[in-house]
Every structure is written in structure tokens, then in C-alpha cells.
């Protein structure tokens, strides 16, 4: 910890315990450990009524980790109403909400946040995505108070290819919003080097050091450390949502192994998390129901232990436009499990990190035969008792406790006048 001096941060995070998920994980882990580096954190989030009735990620137990963090909550009536509309009306309503459905929460939180800044003697402000509405809230706060401000964009805003705009007008309007945020904030954070470089190029009229990187990571205290023990079957585990991912190349590779007589009877593929019905149906139609297993999402507290005891892990990269810039939210936890990892990804930053980490084969999704060979090789290695020998320096980059929180604290120190 730094000296006896303690600074105060207002952390604007729509996703925060008792809500789980990747976005919430990043927020509460950073809030948890900033306390160890001279920053007292207070959080501004949304009322739990917005989430409790409609989210499978609701988990009261997550609040135990941030007992020392004071949480302020404001209403978000607008999105609750709109999310209750019939699907067609809900889609049309997107034309009215910019940059996202949480803009009503941001507007309602504005006066509360400004009052907190003026009365609470905060030294800095941090706003984080998703939603990007939180950065408009940060812009309004900065305009009114002048407080030093970090905009944690994480993923792209206007250049997020996974979220199309209803029209050119909508895109142009949000480009103006993003530009206002970038010009006004003191520091912009992204989760990958590629995204930060893209922002730096797009806003070349801004100082280059205004754009920096803060990865998603893992908390070493989450891992029980029970150690790996070989079991009867060789299970390859995937954890997380498949809503924007395509596991079909791995399923097709299993079929190739079966047709060529290379499918070991001990091999199992297990998906744990939210899975669209189409992938379950596809596995059944391909005759893989005895090999591929689907399990519903589990509390995050159980995930690290599952990773540590799996025989192998599966990492699948989003296949849409802009995929080369993505690392994925669970990468840090995967690496810290120190288990062999099969990475199905195109050339890009994820492939670079996995290659440097030295944890397993990396195959492009189009190369189904290559995936089949990788699966076969992993099973043979499992039989021989082989294990991963990861690059510990790479793993350390994703550590919330020892690397990422201290790094964020240093960034905050730099933007706060002394």
C-alpha cells in the first residue's frame, strides 16, 4: 500500500454485485483491490429492481467481496418499461434510445452523481462500459464539476461491429457522443492493445498517451488450489455464454474424428453457461449427444474450481468483423488455471497471447481438420500424463490483485493533481 494518504474514487458501474457476469467481475475486482493501493471506492450503480426479476446472473453472495465499498443506486425506470414491451415494439424502441437502453438510468443518475461529487470530496471519477450511457453520464459530470475522469470503454463504441446501428443518422449521432467523451475525458481505457491503437489512430488530434490498456483478468483468491487429478474421461471444458460464439467447427472436428476412427471413447466436450437452443439441437443432429454435454450457467464462485480440475479447456473467439481485436473476458481465468487450452481463433491478438503463453494448440476456425488433429493430440497427451507449462509472466499480466488494480491506481494517481 502507498503511504497514509488515501484518495477517493467515484466508480460509475451499471453492472455491479449482486449482478454477476464478465462486466460486473471486472468492476468489483478492481473496486475490491484499489483499496489496497490508496484509493477508497464508492460505486454508483442501478437499483436492483432493474435486475432481480429478469437476470439469471443475480447473486447476493458477490456482495461479500466488496463489503468495504459503499454502493449508491439510482432508478432506471425507462429500460424496465421498454424491456417489457412486445418484441416488435422493443426493436422499434431502439430507434429512440441512444447510445443504449440505459440512457434513462444515466439521465436519472446525473443530478445524484453531481451532488455526490460536490459533497463527497472525490478526487477522481471512473465510468465503465457496458452500457456506453455511463460515459455520457461521465461527460455531464465532468462538464459540471471538472473532476479528473477515466472513461473505461473496454470494447469499441462506434466501431463495435457486433451492435449495428438502425441508420446512418444513429451512427453519426453516436460518433458525436463518442467524440465528446474522448475529447473531454483525461484517459480512455480499452481491454486490448489493438483497440487502444485503433482509438489512438481514430483520434489522432488527441495526445497519444490519452489511450491505454487495462485487460480483463482473474482474481487469484477465487482459485481453490485443489490441484488437477486425472479422471475416467478426458473432458474438454468451455465456460461462458455461446450467444455470440460458434462452436460448430469443434463439433464438426469431432465428427471427422469419428468417421476416421480417431475418436477416443474417453473424449468429452462440456459447455457450461448460457447456450442457444440451436447449438444443442445441432449437437444432437450430428449424433454427438453422448460426447457433447451442455450445462446451465453456474455461480461464478464455482467456475475457477471447474477450470482447475478440467483435463483441458476450450477457447472460442467471436467470428464476426473486428475479431482480431478481441481477447475474451475469461482469458485471464483460463490462463491462471494452468490447464492445456485449445484455442479456436483467427490470427489476431488472442492468438498472439495464447502463443506467447504456451498453453496449447491454436487453430483457425476454418481449419476443421486442424481442430480434429489438435483434439486427437490433446487426448494422446492426456493419456501420457502431459500437462501445460505456461509462461508465468504472461499469466501475471491478467492478475487483478497484483497487476491490474495497481496499474489502475497508478493511472488514477497520474490524472489527479497533487
C-alpha positions, 0 to 999 in steps of 0.5 A: 500500500502507498503511504497514509494518504488515501484518495477517493474514487467515484466508480460509475458501474451499471453492472455491479454485485449482486449482478454477476457476469464478465462486466460486473467481475471486472468492476468489483475486482478492481473496486475490491483491490484499489483499496489496497493501493490508496484509493477508497471506492464508492460505486454508483450503480442501478437499483436492483429492481432493474435486475432481480426479476429478469437476470439469471446472473443475480447473486447476493453472495458477490456482495461479500467481496466488496463489503468495504465499498459503499454502493449508491443506486439510482432508478432506471425506470425507462429500460424496465418499461421498454424491456417489457414491451412486445418484441416488435415494439422493443426493436422499434424502441431502439430507434429512440434510445441512444447510445443504449437502453440505459440512457434513462438510468444515466439521465436519472443518475446525473443530478445524484452523481453531481451532488455526490461529487460536490459533497463527497470530496472525490478526487477522481471519477471512473465510468465503465462500459457496458452500457456506453450511457455511463460515459455520457453520464461521465461527460455531464459530470465532468462538464459540471464539476471538472473532476479528473475522469477515466472513461473505461470503454473496454470494447469499441463504441462506434466501431463495435461491429457486433451492435449495428446501428438502425441508420446512418443518422444513429451512427453519426449521432453516436460518433458525436457522443463518442467524440465528446467523451474522448475529447473531454475525458483525461484517459480512455481505457480499452481491454486490448492493445489493438483497440487502444491503437485503433482509438489512438489512430481514430483520434489522432488530434488527441495526445497519444498517451490519452489511450491505454490498456487495462485487460480483463483478468482473474482474481487469484483468491477465487482459485481453490488450489485443489490441484488437477487429478486425472479422471475416467474421461478426458473432458474438454471444458468451455465456460461462458455464454455461446450467444455470440460464439460458434462452436460448430467447427469443434463439433464438426472436428469431432465428427471427422474424428469419428468417421476416421476412427480417431475418436477416443471413447474417453473424449468429452466436450462440456459447455457450461453457461448460457447456450442457444437452443440451436447449438444443442439441437445441432449437437444432437443432429450430428449424433454427438449427444453422448460426447457433447454435454451442455450445462446451465450457467453456474455461480461464478464462485464455482467456475475457477474450481471447474477450470482447475480440475478440467483435463483441458479447456476450450477457447472460442473467439467471436467470428464476426468483423473486428475479431482480431481485436478481441481477447475474451473476458475469461482469458485471464481465468483460463490462463491462471488455471494452468490447464492445456487450452485449445484455442479456436481463433483467427490470427489476431491478438488472442492468438498472439497471447495464447502463443506467447503463453504456451498453453496449447494448440491454436487453430483457425476456425476454418481449419476443421481438420486442424481442430480434429488433429489438435483434439486427437493430440490433446487426448494422446497427451492426456493419456501420457500424463502431459500437462501445460507449462505456461509462461508465468509472466504472461499469466501475471499480466491478467492478475487483478490483485497484483497487476491490474488494480495497481496499474489502475491506481497508478493511472488514477494517481497520474490524472489527479493533481497533487 
